[in-house]
Amino acid sequence: MIALLLAALVTGALPQGETRYRFELGGEPIGTAELKVTCRDAGCAVRWSVRTRAPDAAGGAIHARRVEAEVDAEGRWIDGALTVYEDGEPFPGRGARGAVPVSLAELVLARARTDAPPCIEVFDERTGEGGKACARRGAMATWELDVRGEVERVRLGTDGLPAEVAIPAQRVRYVADPRAEVPANPPRLYGVSVPGVTAGAARRFCGTPVDPPPPGARLARVPAPTASGPSCREKTARWLDAAARGGFTGRTAVGVAWDGSAFAWHAWAEVQVEGRWIAVDPSFGQLPARGPRFTLARYAEGDEAARAAAGRRVLDCWGRARVE
């Protein structure tokens, strides 16, 4: 998911403390985040955690990601612990010795000395992929950051920890809020537009190539591509029920589709016909579904593991990716 970032040209040790944030996407609260820094001797233990509710079209489940790292007093990882947790499951992180975990870049850069070039080496804790992060002082207690090519705006609080982090290109904002909670209901996804190229130029979205043309199959027995409901997910679920009653095996697909004027987040159905999976869009009335569209994840009714994986995949791409 999306992490806070840090860097290393600071006037002293990292500030200690703990801050809770309201996590917003496109102005809508979708979850919470917490940053905790505890230092002793020459090192600090850092924990950055995010809890988000997946949008309705991706199942609506709550997903959690947490990064725990041991760094030196200036935020650099040397050889301490580094663990990434996905929904409670621990995975060894991948570090770059002497660089700053990307989940700390904002905190470190926002404390950069003005007498030194405000650039540092950072790395992604999950992949180990490295890059640069640089900063420029703005008005008052604000900084403008470029973290591995992503522009951010950071405002520091009185405790030295970030009070607000905005990532305009992703429409993401973290705002310090001790009362922040994960929303009780899934946030809206269906119909939210996705920036990027037009339909004729679309090739990839969030690392996924455009769906291939539908395979040939006899579709006379497949139910008509219509269903009632207030959202694409509900229309898809009701259409899949009708398909199951007709003897067809089906599943839900989640991704991004061209709605005639723009790309938008969407959910549709896939049904097995003559051993081939055919996309059907009951929201757009298409049998087979037409492109361009990008399928990010699929899950069948009752397959909670696949549904949870779909939610994580959507959250990874939601807000940060463009159609290319």
BELSUL-V930529 format. One record per pair of residues at least 12 apart in sequence whose C-alpha atoms are under 6 Angstrom apart, sorted by the first residue. I is the first residue (numbers start at 1). J is the second residue. D is the distance in Angstrom with one decimal. If there is no record, write none. Layout:
i={I/I}
j={J/J}
d={D/D}
//
This chain:
i={1/3/4/5/5/5/5/5/6/6/6/6/6/6/6/6/7/7/7/7/7/8/8/8/9/9/10/10/10/11/13/13/14/14/15/16/16/17/17/18/18/19/19/20/20/20/20/20/21/21/21/21/21/22/22/22/22/23/24/24/25/25/26/30/30/31/31/31/32/32/32/33/33/34/34/35/35/42/43/43/43/44/44/44/44/45/45/46/46/47/47/48/48/49/49/50/50/51/51/54/55/55/55/55/56/57/58/60/63/64/65/65/66/66/67/67/68/68/69/69/75/76/76/76/77/77/77/77/78/78/93/93/94/94/94/94/95/99/99/100/101/101/102/102/102/118/118/119/119/120/120/131/132/133/133/133/134/141/141/142/142/152/152/153/153/163/170/170/190/190/191/191/192/192/193/193/194/194/195/196/196/196/197/197/202/203/204/204/205/206/206/210/210/211/211/225/225/225/225/226/226/227/227/232/232/233/236/236/249/249/250/250/251/251/251/251/252/252/252/252/253/253/253/253/253/254/254/254/254/255/255/255/256/256/257/258/268/297}
j={316/103/103/102/103/104/105/106/102/103/104/105/106/107/108/109/100/105/108/109/120/74/75/108/112/113/111/112/113/113/73/74/73/74/160/37/38/36/37/35/36/34/35/33/34/176/177/178/33/174/175/176/177/174/175/177/180/174/172/173/171/172/171/52/53/51/52/182/50/51/182/49/50/48/49/47/48/73/71/72/73/70/71/72/73/69/70/68/69/67/68/66/67/65/66/64/65/63/64/311/186/187/188/189/186/233/311/186/87/87/85/86/84/85/83/84/82/83/81/82/100/98/99/100/97/98/99/100/97/98/125/126/125/126/127/128/128/121/122/122/122/123/122/123/124/134/135/133/134/132/133/148/148/146/147/148/146/155/156/154/155/166/167/165/166/176/319/320/265/266/264/265/264/265/263/264/263/264/322/322/323/324/323/324/324/324/323/324/323/317/321/293/294/293/294/282/285/286/287/282/285/239/282/267/283/267/268/269/271/272/270/271/269/270/299/300/268/269/298/299/267/268/269/297/298/267/295/296/297/294/295/296/293/294/293/292/281/310}
d={4.9/5.1/4.4/4.5/3.9/4.0/3.3/4.1/5.8/5.9/3.0/1.4/3.8/4.5/4.4/5.9/5.6/4.0/3.8/4.6/5.8/5.5/5.9/5.0/4.6/6.0/5.1/4.5/5.7/6.0/4.6/5.4/5.9/5.9/5.8/4.9/5.4/5.8/5.4/5.6/4.2/5.7/5.4/5.8/4.5/5.7/5.8/5.3/5.0/5.7/5.1/4.3/5.0/5.6/5.1/5.8/5.2/4.8/5.7/5.1/5.6/4.7/5.0/5.7/6.0/5.5/4.1/4.3/5.8/5.3/5.9/5.5/4.3/5.8/5.3/5.9/4.7/5.6/5.7/4.2/5.0/5.8/5.4/5.9/6.0/5.9/4.6/5.8/5.3/5.7/4.6/5.7/5.2/5.7/4.1/5.7/5.3/5.7/4.4/5.4/4.9/4.9/5.8/5.6/5.1/5.2/4.9/5.0/5.8/4.7/5.5/4.8/5.8/5.0/5.9/4.6/5.8/5.4/5.4/4.4/5.8/5.3/5.2/4.5/5.7/5.5/5.9/5.9/4.8/5.4/5.3/5.4/5.4/5.9/5.8/4.5/5.2/5.0/5.0/4.6/5.6/5.3/5.5/5.4/5.4/5.5/5.5/5.5/4.0/5.7/5.4/5.4/5.4/5.5/4.2/5.7/5.2/5.7/5.8/5.5/4.3/5.6/4.7/5.7/5.2/5.0/4.5/4.4/5.4/5.4/5.3/5.6/5.4/5.7/5.8/4.2/5.4/5.3/5.3/4.9/4.4/5.9/5.9/5.8/5.5/5.7/6.0/5.2/4.7/6.0/5.4/5.9/5.0/5.8/5.5/4.4/4.9/5.8/5.9/4.5/5.6/5.6/5.8/5.6/5.7/5.6/5.4/5.7/5.8/5.6/5.5/4.2/5.9/5.3/5.7/4.4/6.0/4.7/5.5/5.4/5.6/5.3/5.7/5.9/4.5/4.5/5.8/5.9/5.4/5.5/4.6/4.9/5.6/5.2/4.1/5.9/5.0/5.1}
//
